[in-house]
Protein backbone atom coordinates (compact mmCIF):
# COMPACT_ATOMS: atom_id res chain seq x y z
CA UNK A 1 0.00 0.00 0.00
CA UNK A 2 1.41 3.39 -1.01
CA UNK A 3 2.10 5.91 1.67
CA UNK A 4 -0.05 9.02 2.03
CA UNK A 5 3.02 11.26 1.79
CA UNK A 6 4.13 9.53 -1.43
CA UNK A 7 0.73 10.12 -3.05
CA UNK A 8 0.75 13.79 -2.03
CA UNK A 9 4.32 14.27 -3.33
CA UNK A 10 3.27 12.76 -6.67
CA UNK A 11 0.28 15.15 -6.89
CA UNK A 12 2.56 18.06 -6.06
CA UNK A 13 5.00 17.12 -8.88
CA UNK A 14 2.12 16.80 -11.37
CA UNK A 15 0.66 20.17 -10.32
CA UNK A 16 4.08 21.88 -10.57
CA UNK A 17 4.68 20.39 -14.02
CA UNK A 18 1.24 21.58 -15.17
CA UNK A 19 1.91 25.08 -13.76
CA UNK A 20 5.21 25.21 -15.69
CA UNK A 21 3.44 24.17 -18.92
CA UNK A 22 0.83 26.87 -18.41
CA UNK A 23 3.52 29.52 -17.75
CA UNK A 24 5.20 28.60 -21.03
CA UNK A 25 1.86 28.79 -22.86
CA UNK A 26 1.14 32.16 -21.20
CA UNK A 27 4.49 33.54 -22.41
CA UNK A 28 3.73 32.35 -25.94
CA UNK A 29 0.26 33.96 -25.84
CA UNK A 30 1.63 37.24 -24.45
CA UNK A 31 4.16 37.36 -27.29
CA UNK A 32 1.35 36.73 -29.79
CA UNK A 33 -0.71 39.56 -28.26
CA UNK A 34 2.23 41.96 -28.53
CA UNK A 35 2.71 40.95 -32.17
CA UNK A 36 -1.00 41.43 -32.96
CA UNK A 37 -1.03 44.84 -31.24
CA UNK A 38 1.96 45.91 -33.32
CA UNK A 39 0.28 44.75 -36.53
CA UNK A 40 -2.88 46.70 -35.59
CA UNK A 41 -0.80 49.81 -34.79
CA UNK A 42 0.93 49.59 -38.19
CA UNK A 43 -2.46 49.19 -39.94
CA UNK A 44 -3.84 52.28 -38.19
CA UNK A 45 -0.80 54.30 -39.21
CA UNK A 46 -1.06 53.08 -42.81
CA UNK A 47 -4.76 53.98 -42.94
CA UNK A 48 -4.15 57.43 -41.44
CA UNK A 49 -1.28 58.12 -43.84
CA UNK A 50 -3.43 57.02 -46.79
CA UNK A 51 -6.35 59.24 -45.74
CA UNK A 52 -3.97 62.17 -45.27
CA UNK A 53 -2.36 61.61 -48.68
CA UNK A 54 -5.77 61.37 -50.35
CA UNK A 55 -6.89 64.56 -48.62
CA UNK A 56 -3.78 66.37 -49.84
CA UNK A 57 -4.39 65.12 -53.36
CA UNK A 58 -8.00 66.33 -53.18
CA UNK A 59 -6.81 69.81 -52.22
CA UNK A 60 -4.74 70.09 -55.40
CA UNK A 61 -7.78 71.16 -57.40
CA UNK A 62 -6.88 73.54 -60.20
CA UNK A 63 -10.07 74.22 -62.16
CA UNK A 64 -13.74 74.26 -61.21
CA UNK A 65 -16.82 74.31 -63.43
CA UNK A 66 -19.73 74.27 -60.97
CA UNK A 67 -22.44 74.23 -63.63
CA UNK A 68 -21.02 71.01 -65.10
CA UNK A 69 -19.90 69.61 -61.74
CA UNK A 70 -16.41 68.86 -63.05
CA UNK A 71 -13.10 69.58 -61.35
CA UNK A 72 -9.68 68.82 -62.81
CA UNK A 73 -7.12 67.84 -60.18
CA UNK A 74 -3.38 68.22 -60.61
CA UNK A 75 -1.40 65.18 -59.60
CA UNK A 76 -4.42 62.90 -59.75
CA UNK A 77 -4.87 60.10 -62.27
CA UNK A 78 -6.54 62.47 -64.69
CA UNK A 79 -9.61 64.65 -64.19
CA UNK A 80 -11.90 63.73 -61.36
CA UNK A 81 -15.53 64.53 -60.83
CA UNK A 82 -16.37 66.94 -58.04
CA UNK A 83 -19.66 67.60 -56.27
CA UNK A 84 -20.94 71.18 -56.73
CA UNK A 85 -22.54 73.02 -53.81
CA UNK A 86 -26.32 72.67 -53.71
CA UNK A 87 -28.30 75.75 -54.62
CA UNK A 88 -31.93 76.45 -55.40
CA UNK A 89 -32.85 75.23 -58.87
CA UNK A 90 -29.85 72.91 -59.15
CA UNK A 91 -30.92 69.34 -59.90
CA UNK A 92 -29.19 66.01 -59.36
CA UNK A 93 -28.30 65.91 -63.05
CA UNK A 94 -25.27 68.11 -62.28
CA UNK A 95 -23.95 65.48 -59.87
CA UNK A 96 -21.59 62.69 -60.85
CA UNK A 97 -23.53 59.51 -61.67
CA UNK A 98 -22.67 57.67 -58.43
CA UNK A 99 -23.46 60.72 -56.31
CA UNK A 100 -26.81 61.20 -58.07
CA UNK A 101 -27.64 57.54 -57.39
CA UNK A 102 -26.73 57.99 -53.70
CA UNK A 103 -28.98 61.07 -53.42
CA UNK A 104 -31.82 59.14 -55.11
CA UNK A 105 -31.35 56.20 -52.73
CA UNK A 106 -31.39 58.45 -49.66
CA UNK A 107 -34.46 60.36 -50.90
CA UNK A 108 -36.22 57.07 -51.68
CA UNK A 109 -35.42 55.80 -48.19
CA UNK A 110 -36.85 58.97 -46.63
CA UNK A 111 -39.99 58.71 -48.78
CA UNK A 112 -40.47 55.23 -47.36
CA UNK A 113 -40.12 56.57 -43.80
CA UNK A 114 -36.64 55.08 -43.40
CA UNK A 115 -34.27 56.18 -40.65
CA UNK A 116 -31.49 56.95 -43.09
CA UNK A 117 -28.99 55.15 -45.27
CA UNK A 118 -25.59 53.78 -44.25
CA UNK A 119 -22.54 53.42 -46.49
CA UNK A 120 -22.91 49.64 -46.77
CA UNK A 121 -26.35 50.02 -48.33
CA UNK A 122 -25.02 52.70 -50.69
CA UNK A 123 -22.19 50.39 -51.77
CA UNK A 124 -24.69 47.60 -52.41
CA UNK A 125 -27.01 49.99 -54.31
CA UNK A 126 -24.11 51.11 -56.51
CA UNK A 127 -23.27 47.47 -57.26
CA UNK A 128 -19.74 47.77 -55.92
CA UNK A 129 -17.84 44.76 -54.53
CA UNK A 130 -18.27 43.97 -50.84
CA UNK A 131 -14.96 45.38 -49.59
CA UNK A 132 -14.10 47.84 -46.85
CA UNK A 133 -12.43 50.10 -49.41
CA UNK A 134 -15.60 50.34 -51.52
CA UNK A 135 -17.70 50.96 -48.40
CA UNK A 136 -15.30 53.75 -47.40
CA UNK A 137 -15.58 55.18 -50.93
CA UNK A 138 -19.38 55.27 -50.62
CA UNK A 139 -19.09 56.90 -47.17
CA UNK A 140 -16.63 59.47 -48.60
CA UNK A 141 -19.05 60.36 -51.40
CA UNK A 142 -21.95 60.68 -48.93
CA UNK A 143 -19.91 62.92 -46.64
CA UNK A 144 -18.93 65.04 -49.64
CA UNK A 145 -22.64 65.35 -50.49
CA UNK A 146 -23.28 66.45 -46.89
CA UNK A 147 -20.49 69.03 -47.07
CA UNK A 148 -21.94 70.40 -50.32
CA UNK A 149 -25.51 70.62 -48.95
CA UNK A 150 -27.12 67.73 -50.87
CA UNK A 151 -27.58 65.43 -47.84
CA UNK A 152 -27.53 65.64 -44.03
CA UNK A 153 -25.99 63.37 -41.43
CA UNK A 154 -28.08 63.51 -38.26
CA UNK A 155 -26.18 60.68 -36.59
CA UNK A 156 -22.69 59.52 -37.54
CA UNK A 157 -22.88 57.33 -40.62
CA UNK A 158 -26.64 57.73 -41.10
CA UNK A 159 -27.44 59.88 -44.14
CA UNK A 160 -30.75 61.65 -44.79
CA UNK A 161 -32.01 64.06 -47.48
CA UNK A 162 -31.22 67.74 -47.27
CA UNK A 163 -33.66 69.62 -45.07
CA UNK A 164 -35.37 72.63 -46.61
Short mmCIF file of the C-alpha atoms (twelve columns), coordinates in Angstrom:
data_MODEL
# 
_entry.id   MODEL 
# 
loop_
_atom_site.group_PDB 
_atom_site.id 
_atom_site.type_symbol 
_atom_site.label_atom_id 
_atom_site.label_alt_id 
_atom_site.label_comp_id 
_atom_site.label_asym_id 
_atom_site.label_seq_id 
_atom_site.Cartn_x 
_atom_site.Cartn_y 
_atom_site.Cartn_z 
_atom_site.pdbx_PDB_model_num 
ATOM 1   C CA . UNK A 1   0.000   0.000  0.000   1 
ATOM 2   C CA . UNK A 2   1.407   3.387  -1.008  1 
ATOM 3   C CA . UNK A 3   2.097   5.909  1.667   1 
ATOM 4   C CA . UNK A 4   -0.049  9.018  2.025   1 
ATOM 5   C CA . UNK A 5   3.016   11.263 1.792   1 
ATOM 6   C CA . UNK A 6   4.129   9.535  -1.431  1 
ATOM 7   C CA . UNK A 7   0.734   10.122 -3.048  1 
ATOM 8   C CA . UNK A 8   0.754   13.795 -2.032  1 
ATOM 9   C CA . UNK A 9   4.323   14.266 -3.334  1 
ATOM 10  C CA . UNK A 10  3.275   12.764 -6.671  1 
ATOM 11  C CA . UNK A 11  0.278   15.148 -6.888  1 
ATOM 12  C CA . UNK A 12  2.563   18.059 -6.063  1 
ATOM 13  C CA . UNK A 13  4.996   17.123 -8.880  1 
ATOM 14  C CA . UNK A 14  2.121   16.796 -11.368 1 
ATOM 15  C CA . UNK A 15  0.663   20.175 -10.316 1 
ATOM 16  C CA . UNK A 16  4.078   21.883 -10.566 1 
ATOM 17  C CA . UNK A 17  4.681   20.392 -14.021 1 
ATOM 18  C CA . UNK A 18  1.243   21.584 -15.167 1 
ATOM 19  C CA . UNK A 19  1.906   25.081 -13.757 1 
ATOM 20  C CA . UNK A 20  5.206   25.208 -15.695 1 
ATOM 21  C CA . UNK A 21  3.442   24.167 -18.920 1 
ATOM 22  C CA . UNK A 22  0.828   26.866 -18.413 1 
ATOM 23  C CA . UNK A 23  3.516   29.522 -17.749 1 
ATOM 24  C CA . UNK A 24  5.205   28.600 -21.034 1 
ATOM 25  C CA . UNK A 25  1.856   28.786 -22.858 1 
ATOM 26  C CA . UNK A 26  1.142   32.162 -21.202 1 
ATOM 27  C CA . UNK A 27  4.491   33.544 -22.412 1 
ATOM 28  C CA . UNK A 28  3.726   32.354 -25.937 1 
ATOM 29  C CA . UNK A 29  0.265   33.962 -25.841 1 
ATOM 30  C CA . UNK A 30  1.635   37.241 -24.450 1 
ATOM 31  C CA . UNK A 31  4.162   37.359 -27.294 1 
ATOM 32  C CA . UNK A 32  1.350   36.726 -29.791 1 
ATOM 33  C CA . UNK A 33  -0.715  39.561 -28.265 1 
ATOM 34  C CA . UNK A 34  2.235   41.965 -28.529 1 
ATOM 35  C CA . UNK A 35  2.709   40.949 -32.171 1 
ATOM 36  C CA . UNK A 36  -1.004  41.430 -32.957 1 
ATOM 37  C CA . UNK A 37  -1.033  44.841 -31.238 1 
ATOM 38  C CA . UNK A 38  1.960   45.912 -33.319 1 
ATOM 39  C CA . UNK A 39  0.277   44.754 -36.530 1 
ATOM 40  C CA . UNK A 40  -2.878  46.701 -35.594 1 
ATOM 41  C CA . UNK A 41  -0.805  49.806 -34.794 1 
ATOM 42  C CA . UNK A 42  0.928   49.595 -38.189 1 
ATOM 43  C CA . UNK A 43  -2.460  49.186 -39.941 1 
ATOM 44  C CA . UNK A 44  -3.842  52.280 -38.189 1 
ATOM 45  C CA . UNK A 45  -0.797  54.302 -39.207 1 
ATOM 46  C CA . UNK A 46  -1.061  53.083 -42.805 1 
ATOM 47  C CA . UNK A 47  -4.761  53.984 -42.940 1 
ATOM 48  C CA . UNK A 48  -4.154  57.434 -41.440 1 
ATOM 49  C CA . UNK A 49  -1.280  58.116 -43.841 1 
ATOM 50  C CA . UNK A 50  -3.430  57.025 -46.787 1 
ATOM 51  C CA . UNK A 51  -6.348  59.238 -45.743 1 
ATOM 52  C CA . UNK A 52  -3.972  62.171 -45.270 1 
ATOM 53  C CA . UNK A 53  -2.360  61.609 -48.678 1 
ATOM 54  C CA . UNK A 54  -5.770  61.371 -50.354 1 
ATOM 55  C CA . UNK A 55  -6.894  64.561 -48.624 1 
ATOM 56  C CA . UNK A 56  -3.777  66.367 -49.837 1 
ATOM 57  C CA . UNK A 57  -4.394  65.116 -53.364 1 
ATOM 58  C CA . UNK A 58  -8.003  66.327 -53.183 1 
ATOM 59  C CA . UNK A 59  -6.812  69.811 -52.217 1 
ATOM 60  C CA . UNK A 60  -4.741  70.090 -55.396 1 
ATOM 61  C CA . UNK A 61  -7.780  71.155 -57.404 1 
ATOM 62  C CA . UNK A 62  -6.877  73.541 -60.204 1 
ATOM 63  C CA . UNK A 63  -10.072 74.222 -62.163 1 
ATOM 64  C CA . UNK A 64  -13.739 74.261 -61.214 1 
ATOM 65  C CA . UNK A 65  -16.815 74.308 -63.429 1 
ATOM 66  C CA . UNK A 66  -19.727 74.271 -60.972 1 
ATOM 67  C CA . UNK A 67  -22.445 74.234 -63.627 1 
ATOM 68  C CA . UNK A 68  -21.020 71.013 -65.101 1 
ATOM 69  C CA . UNK A 69  -19.901 69.613 -61.744 1 
ATOM 70  C CA . UNK A 70  -16.406 68.864 -63.049 1 
ATOM 71  C CA . UNK A 71  -13.102 69.580 -61.347 1 
ATOM 72  C CA . UNK A 72  -9.681  68.823 -62.814 1 
ATOM 73  C CA . UNK A 73  -7.124  67.843 -60.178 1 
ATOM 74  C CA . UNK A 74  -3.383  68.221 -60.611 1 
ATOM 75  C CA . UNK A 75  -1.400  65.181 -59.597 1 
ATOM 76  C CA . UNK A 76  -4.417  62.895 -59.750 1 
ATOM 77  C CA . UNK A 77  -4.869  60.103 -62.270 1 
ATOM 78  C CA . UNK A 78  -6.540  62.469 -64.695 1 
ATOM 79  C CA . UNK A 79  -9.613  64.650 -64.190 1 
ATOM 80  C CA . UNK A 80  -11.896 63.730 -61.357 1 
ATOM 81  C CA . UNK A 81  -15.526 64.534 -60.835 1 
ATOM 82  C CA . UNK A 82  -16.365 66.942 -58.038 1 
ATOM 83  C CA . UNK A 83  -19.656 67.600 -56.265 1 
ATOM 84  C CA . UNK A 84  -20.939 71.176 -56.725 1 
ATOM 85  C CA . UNK A 85  -22.543 73.016 -53.812 1 
ATOM 86  C CA . UNK A 86  -26.319 72.668 -53.710 1 
ATOM 87  C CA . UNK A 87  -28.305 75.752 -54.620 1 
ATOM 88  C CA . UNK A 88  -31.931 76.451 -55.402 1 
ATOM 89  C CA . UNK A 89  -32.854 75.232 -58.872 1 
ATOM 90  C CA . UNK A 90  -29.851 72.912 -59.154 1 
ATOM 91  C CA . UNK A 91  -30.922 69.338 -59.905 1 
ATOM 92  C CA . UNK A 92  -29.187 66.012 -59.356 1 
ATOM 93  C CA . UNK A 93  -28.299 65.909 -63.049 1 
ATOM 94  C CA . UNK A 94  -25.272 68.113 -62.276 1 
ATOM 95  C CA . UNK A 95  -23.945 65.480 -59.871 1 
ATOM 96  C CA . UNK A 96  -21.593 62.694 -60.852 1 
ATOM 97  C CA . UNK A 97  -23.529 59.514 -61.671 1 
ATOM 98  C CA . UNK A 98  -22.670 57.672 -58.425 1 
ATOM 99  C CA . UNK A 99  -23.460 60.724 -56.312 1 
ATOM 100 C CA . UNK A 100 -26.810 61.204 -58.065 1 
ATOM 101 C CA . UNK A 101 -27.637 57.542 -57.395 1 
ATOM 102 C CA . UNK A 102 -26.734 57.987 -53.700 1 
ATOM 103 C CA . UNK A 103 -28.977 61.066 -53.417 1 
ATOM 104 C CA . UNK A 104 -31.824 59.144 -55.112 1 
ATOM 105 C CA . UNK A 105 -31.346 56.199 -52.734 1 
ATOM 106 C CA . UNK A 106 -31.390 58.450 -49.660 1 
ATOM 107 C CA . UNK A 107 -34.456 60.360 -50.896 1 
ATOM 108 C CA . UNK A 108 -36.220 57.069 -51.677 1 
ATOM 109 C CA . UNK A 109 -35.423 55.797 -48.190 1 
ATOM 110 C CA . UNK A 110 -36.851 58.969 -46.633 1 
ATOM 111 C CA . UNK A 111 -39.989 58.715 -48.784 1 
ATOM 112 C CA . UNK A 112 -40.466 55.232 -47.358 1 
ATOM 113 C CA . UNK A 113 -40.119 56.573 -43.796 1 
ATOM 114 C CA . UNK A 114 -36.642 55.077 -43.396 1 
ATOM 115 C CA . UNK A 115 -34.274 56.184 -40.648 1 
ATOM 116 C CA . UNK A 116 -31.487 56.951 -43.087 1 
ATOM 117 C CA . UNK A 117 -28.990 55.151 -45.266 1 
ATOM 118 C CA . UNK A 118 -25.586 53.781 -44.245 1 
ATOM 119 C CA . UNK A 119 -22.540 53.423 -46.494 1 
ATOM 120 C CA . UNK A 120 -22.908 49.638 -46.765 1 
ATOM 121 C CA . UNK A 121 -26.346 50.020 -48.325 1 
ATOM 122 C CA . UNK A 122 -25.022 52.701 -50.687 1 
ATOM 123 C CA . UNK A 123 -22.193 50.392 -51.771 1 
ATOM 124 C CA . UNK A 124 -24.690 47.600 -52.412 1 
ATOM 125 C CA . UNK A 125 -27.009 49.986 -54.312 1 
ATOM 126 C CA . UNK A 126 -24.113 51.108 -56.510 1 
ATOM 127 C CA . UNK A 127 -23.272 47.472 -57.265 1 
ATOM 128 C CA . UNK A 128 -19.743 47.773 -55.922 1 
ATOM 129 C CA . UNK A 129 -17.840 44.757 -54.533 1 
ATOM 130 C CA . UNK A 130 -18.267 43.974 -50.836 1 
ATOM 131 C CA . UNK A 131 -14.963 45.383 -49.591 1 
ATOM 132 C CA . UNK A 132 -14.096 47.837 -46.849 1 
ATOM 133 C CA . UNK A 133 -12.432 50.097 -49.406 1 
ATOM 134 C CA . UNK A 134 -15.600 50.344 -51.516 1 
ATOM 135 C CA . UNK A 135 -17.703 50.962 -48.401 1 
ATOM 136 C CA . UNK A 136 -15.305 53.746 -47.399 1 
ATOM 137 C CA . UNK A 137 -15.582 55.178 -50.926 1 
ATOM 138 C CA . UNK A 138 -19.376 55.266 -50.616 1 
ATOM 139 C CA . UNK A 139 -19.087 56.903 -47.174 1 
ATOM 140 C CA . UNK A 140 -16.633 59.465 -48.601 1 
ATOM 141 C CA . UNK A 141 -19.054 60.362 -51.397 1 
ATOM 142 C CA . UNK A 142 -21.953 60.677 -48.928 1 
ATOM 143 C CA . UNK A 143 -19.913 62.922 -46.639 1 
ATOM 144 C CA . UNK A 144 -18.927 65.041 -49.640 1 
ATOM 145 C CA . UNK A 145 -22.640 65.348 -50.492 1 
ATOM 146 C CA . UNK A 146 -23.279 66.454 -46.887 1 
ATOM 147 C CA . UNK A 147 -20.489 69.030 -47.071 1 
ATOM 148 C CA . UNK A 148 -21.939 70.397 -50.319 1 
ATOM 149 C CA . UNK A 149 -25.507 70.618 -48.951 1 
ATOM 150 C CA . UNK A 150 -27.119 67.732 -50.869 1 
ATOM 151 C CA . UNK A 151 -27.584 65.430 -47.835 1 
ATOM 152 C CA . UNK A 152 -27.528 65.645 -44.033 1 
ATOM 153 C CA . UNK A 153 -25.987 63.373 -41.434 1 
ATOM 154 C CA . UNK A 154 -28.080 63.511 -38.258 1 
ATOM 155 C CA . UNK A 155 -26.184 60.682 -36.590 1 
ATOM 156 C CA . UNK A 156 -22.689 59.525 -37.537 1 
ATOM 157 C CA . UNK A 157 -22.876 57.328 -40.619 1 
ATOM 158 C CA . UNK A 158 -26.641 57.733 -41.104 1 
ATOM 159 C CA . UNK A 159 -27.437 59.876 -44.139 1 
ATOM 160 C CA . UNK A 160 -30.750 61.646 -44.794 1 
ATOM 161 C CA . UNK A 161 -32.010 64.057 -47.481 1 
ATOM 162 C CA . UNK A 162 -31.221 67.738 -47.271 1 
ATOM 163 C CA . UNK A 163 -33.659 69.618 -45.067 1 
ATOM 164 C CA . UNK A 164 -35.366 72.630 -46.615 1 
# 
